Amino acid sequence: MKRTTRRKEMLLKGIAMLLIVILATAACWHEIGTLLASGKIDSESGMVQSIMDKTATPGVAILSASKGKTEFKTYGYADKEQRRPVTAESLFELGSTTKAFTALAVIILQDQGALAYTDDVSQYLPEFAPTYKGEKVKIAINQLLSHTSGIPSWSIRLIPEGSDKEQLAATIHKMSSLALDTQPGNAYQYATVNYDILAAIIERVTGMSYQDYVTEQILKPLGMNDSYFSTGQERKPEQLAQGYRVFFGKSIAYDAPRYYGNIAAGYLVTNLKDLQHWVNAQIGSGEVPDNLRKAIQQSHKPDLSTAGDESENLFYAFGWSQDRETRVIRHSGSNPNYSSQAIIDPERKEGVFVLANLNSTAPTLIAQNIYDQMQGQPMKTLKYDDTYILMDGIGSLLVVLTVIGIAFKLIRLAGGRSDFATEKGIRRQKIKARVTLLIRALLLLFVLGWPLLVNYNYRNWSRNPTPLGVG
């Protein structure tokens, strides 16, 4: 009798395990396909659609410029629920590709004699007093521009959440006594808050808000009239693409937390029509005011002795990652809702700018393939593209396993079955089962909620802006 009961129990466990495998496979089918399938590269549109599918990206907007000719291409939806397609007017948040605009504002002020690259930051922000190994140190403006200030990448976690006009000041206050990782000027370490500190300097020097100064000195002169800095009130909400995040292999609408203390490093909102003016200005095409043209040219030819060394033949300066050999400049951007990638070749007068309404590597992958195609090189077959999709797949699998485990434990509790003969043993087993059930329930809550606990990987705003890495 006991042998028959055990066989039945083993059979039930086998069926339960089979159900786990089936349900987990079904729940993670998208991710499994992403992991194993190759991307289509028979055409540019096929390549773009394949990457969008593999990364669960709802909408993409692409600008490509070559020798005076600009082309717009759009794919997918600015809003899936309303089936509103992406257009050349659709607005996206740029993320870290905003940094080049901030750097350009600093160059303009330096050219006007309002500040110098070698100036100590505390000259403008006396409340900013970082330390290295317990001693106060000086950080120069050019060290902020090149991410050689010694400020650690993780400092992005100190940026307070909020959308009021005091957030930039609150961010600087949070950084005021920061302990640096290295002596300023000694090493490159990408830290997004370097550019928030630059924004605060711009405000002290000009007496204007950062966003007003950049708008008046850069956006308007370039004709970027739809562009603005997101500060809680959207100027053209009907044109703004809805932001998304990935959950169980699908993109879902997501109203991300706002961190406007990071405005200078990630909150410029723009579209393809406006970016056309920006890209053309970078490659020397179109009508650009003389002071802006001079500043842009300077941003492409920095002092290599103060630039940040990212890797061999690659350095960072003035909001761009720059290749020593090809002179190609690039930068990626991301925030919890959006991502972007710019690749510009000023010498060949070519450029690509890709926008997406999901934090994914899609813009980087798409931009690189389009740029390669411009150079007569074949587009690359893609097998697995996106760290975030992998993370979501792992999370989805853990959710399924945890739910199955909870269900199995509930069934056992409801049945009241016990291998113990005594009443004391039965009570002990039930207590153990309830504790196990509680632990599994807490695990389920953690697996479901960890993206929200870390603001859906908000720290990745600080990642190195070269593929992949954002990209």
N, C-alpha and C positions, 0 to 999 in steps of 0.2 A: 504493500500500500504506500509506504514511504517512497519507494523507488518510482512508482507511478506519479506520485505528487511532484517529485523532483523533476521528472521528465517533462511534466506539464509546465513546471516553473521555468525550466530551461527553454522550452518551446516559446513561452510567453516573452522571455527575455530576448530570444532571437528575433521574434516578430517586432519587439520594441526597438531593437537595434536597427532592423531593416527599415522601420518607419523613420527612425532618426536620419538614416542615410538618405532616404527618399525625400523627406521634408527639407533637410539641409541642402540637398542638391537643387530642389525646386526653388528654395528661397534665394540661393546664391547662383542661380543659373546664369544671370547676366555677368557676374564677376568671373565665373568659370569660362564663359565664352570670351570675355575680355582677356583672360590670362592665356588662353590657348590659341585664339584666332589671329591670323595675320591681317594687317590692314590692307585695304584696296588702294592701289596706286596707279590704276590704269588711266586715271584722269585727275585733274586738280579737284574737281567737285567730288569725285569718288573718294579721294583721300580725305577731304574735309569732312564729308558725311561719315566716313568710317571712324575717324577720330572722335567726332561728336558722339557717335553711338557707343564707342568703347569707353568714353569718359562720362557718359550720361549728361553731356552738356546741352542745354536747351537751345541756345542761340549763339551765333557767331557773326561778327562783322569784320570784314577784311578790307584793308586799303593796301594797294600796291602801286608804287610810283616808279617810273623808269624814264629817264631822259625827257622830263617835261610832261609826260603823259601819266595821268592818275586814273586808277580803276577801282570801283567799289564792288564788292560782292558780299551778299548777305545770305545767311542760312538759318533755318529754324525759327524759333519764337522768342520774341521779347517778353511775351506773357503766354505761357502754355494754356492756362485755364481759360483765358479770353481768346485764345487762338490769334493773338496779335503778332504778326510776323516782324522779324527784325528788318529795319530799313536803314538807309544811310543817315536818317535823322534820329534814330534810336540812341538814347543816351546811356552811357555806361560809366561806372566809377573805374578809374584807372588803376588804383592801387599804387604800387611803388614807381610806376613810370611817371608819376607826379614829380618825383625828385628832380628830374632834369629842368622842370619849370622853376623850382625853388633855387637851384644852382644858378640858373640864368639871371634870376633877380639879384643874387649876390654879386655876380659878375658885373651887372649894370651899376650897382652901388659902388663897387670897387673902381670902375672906370670913371665914375663921377667924383671920386675922391672922398666918398662918404665913409668908407672903411677900407681896410687893407687886409689881404689874406693872412698876413703874419700877425695881425692883432690878436691879443689875448681875449678870449671869450668873456672873461670876468670884467673887462673894460666896459662891456655893454650890459652884461648881466651879473652885477656884483653878488647877487644871491646864489649864483652857480659856483660852487666851490668843491669840485671833485678831489678825491685823494688817490694816491697810489702807494700801497704799503704803509698806510697810515699818515703819509705826508701830503700836504696840499700841493697840487701841481697846476701848471698852466696848459691850457689847450688852445691852439691857434685855430682860426677860422678855416684855413686850408686843410687842417686835420679833420674837421667835421665834414668838409666836402668830400674827402677821400676815404672816410671811414678808418682813419688811422689815429683816432682820438684816444683809443684805449677803452672806450665805453663798450661794455659787453653786449653781445647780441640779445641775451635774455632780458635786458633792461626794458624791452617792449612790454613785458608783463607789468611794469610799473605804471604804464599809461592808464589814468583813471577813466572809467566808463562815463560817458555823458555827452551831451550835444549843445551845451550852452557856450556862450562866447568866452567864458573864463577857463575853458578846458586847456588851452595852450599854456596859460600861466600856471594852472594846476599841474600840468605835466612837468614843466620846468622845476616847480617846487619839489616834485617827487624825485627829480634827478639831482637836486642841489648838492647833496653830500654823497654822491655815488662813489663807490670804490671801483677804480678802474682795473681792468685785467692786465694791461701793459702800460709802460711809460708812453705818454703821447708821442706820436711820430715814429714809434719803433715797429709797429706791426699793423697789418690790415685785419680788421674784423668788422663785417657788415652789421651795423646796428641802426635800425630805422630812426631812432630818436636823435641821431646826429642832425637830421634834417629838421626835426621839430625845434631843436635849439637854434638852428639857422633862421627859422621862421620868427622866433622870438627876437633875435638880433635885428632882423629886417624891421620888425615893429618898433623897436627902440630907436633905430636910426631914422626911420621915416616918419614916425608919429602916426602911421596908418595901420589898419589891420593888415595882416599878411595877405589875406585874400583880396582886399581892395587894391593893395599895391601891385600884386601880380596881374590882376585884372586890368588895371590902368596902364601898366608898363609893358605887358606881354600879350595878354589875350586880345584886348581891343586893337592894338596896333597890327596884330597879325590877322585880324578879321575873324577871330574865333568867338563869334557873338552868341552862340548857343551854349558855350562852355561856362561853367561856374564851379565854385567850391561848395560842396555839400555841407551845409551848416544847420540842418534840421528843417529847412523850408525849401522844398524843391521848386525851382523856377518853372519847369515845364513837366509836371508829373505825368501828363499824358504821353510824353516822349520817353520817359525813363523806363528802361528795361527792368522787369522784376528780377530780383536776385534769387538764386536757388542754392541748395545744398544737396548732397547725395545721402540717401537713406534707403537701405535695402536695395541698392542697385538702381534706384530711381531718383530723379531730380525732383525735389519738392520745394515749393515757395518758402523762402526763409527771410524773415525780417531780422537781420543780424543786429547785435549790440553795436552801438555807435561810440566811437572813440575820437572825438573831434580835436583832442589834444595832438592827434597824429595827422592833422589836416594837411601839413606841408609835405607829407610823405605818402599820402594815400587817398585823398578825398577830392581830387579834381574829377569833375563829371564832364564828359565830352562825347562827341559822335564822329563818324567818318568825315562828314562835310567839314567840320572844324579841324580835324586832324590832318586833312589835306593841306591846310595852310602851315601847320606845324612841321609836317614832314618835308614839304617843299622848301621851307625856310632852312631846314637842316641840310638839304642837298644843294642849296644855293639857287633855287628856282623861285619865280614869283616876285612880287613887290614886297620888300622887307625894309623897314626904316633902317637907316645907316647904323644907329647905335645898337639895334638888335642884331643886325648882320655881323657887326664886329664882335659882339658878345658871343654869338653862336659859334663863330669861327674860333674864338678863344676856347670855348668849351670843348672843341674837338682837338685842341693842341695844348694840353696842360703841361706844366712843369713836371717832368718825369721824376725829379728828385723828391717831390712831395706827393706824388700819386700813390694810391694804395696798390700794392702788388697782390693780385688775386691768385695768379698761377703763372706758369711759364708763358711769356708773350701776352699776358693779359693783365691789365691794370684798371683801377677804378678812379675816376675823377669827374667832377662837375655833373653828377647824376647819371653817368654813363659807364658801362663796362666797355673798355676799349682794347682792341687788338693791336699790338705793336706792329705786326707785319702787314696786315691787310688794311688797317685803319678803320675797320668796321666798328661801329658803336652799337650797343644793344642794351636793353634793360627789360626785365619782366616786372610784373606787378600782380599783387593779389591782396584781397581782403576777404572776410568771410563770405561775401556774396558774389564777387566778381574777380576776373583775372584778365591780364593783358600781356602783350609782348611786342616790343619794337626792335627791328633790326634795320639799321641805316648804313649805307655805304656812301659817304659824301663824295669820294673821288669818282666813283662810277655813276653818281647821281641816281641811286636806286634805294628804295626803302619799302619795308613792309610793316604794317601795324595791325595787330589782330586783337579784337575785344571779345569777351565772353561773359555771360551772366551767371557764371558758376566759378567757384574757386577750384580750378583744375589746371592741368598742364596742357590742355588743348591748344590755347593760343601759342605756346612755345613750340609745340610739335608742328602745328600748321604753318606758323611763320617760318620756321627753319626749312621746311619742305618747299615752300613757295620761293624763299630766297635761293635755295639750292637750284631750283628750276630756272630762276633768272640767270644763274651762272652757267647754265647748260649742263648741270649735274642731275642725275636721276633722283627722284624722290625715294626716300628710304621706306622699306617695308617695316611696319610697326607690329610688334608682337605683344608687348605689354607696356602701357604708357603712363599709368597714373597711380601714384602712391596713395592718393585719397580713395580711389576705387578699391584698392587692395585693403586699405584700412576698413572701409565700409564692408567689404566682403568678409573679413575676419570677424567684425562686429556682428554681422548678420548670422554667421555660422554659430557664434557664441550664444546669440539670442535663441536660436532654434534649439540648440543643445540644452540650454538652461530651461526653456519652457517644457521640453520633453521630460527633463529630469524632475521638474516640479510636478508635472501631471502624473508621472509614475509614482512619486512619493505620496501624492494625495490619494491615489488609488489604493496604495498599501495601507495608508492610515484609515481610509474609509472601510477597508475590508477587515481591519482589526486583527489580521493574521500575525502570528508570532511563532518563532521557533523555540521560545522558552516555555517551559512547562509550568513555572510558578507564576503567581499573580505579580510578585515583585519584579520578576524578569519581564513580564508583559509591560508593566508600567515604565521600566527602564528603557525598553525598546521604543515605546511611544514617545517618551521624552527626547530620546536620541533622534527619532524621526522628525519630531517637530523642530528641533534645533537645526537639523540638516535642511529642512524645508525653509526655515527662516533665512539661513545662509544663502540658499539658492535664490530666494526671492530678492535678497539684497544684491546678489550678484547680477540678477536680471535688471534691477533698477540702475546699477552702475553701468552695465553694458549699454543700456538704452540712453542713459543720461550723460556719459562722459564727454560727448562732443559739446554739449551745452556747458559743462563744467569748465572746459578750457576754451569756451567761445569758439568752438569748431576750429581749433588749430590756429587761432588768431596769431600765435607766435610766429607763424610762417611768413608774416609780413616782413620779418627780419632776415629771411633766408637769402643766401647768395644769389644774385640775379643772373646766373648763367645756367643753362640747362643741365639736367633738371635737376634743378633748382629753378625756381620759378624763375622762371623759365628764362 
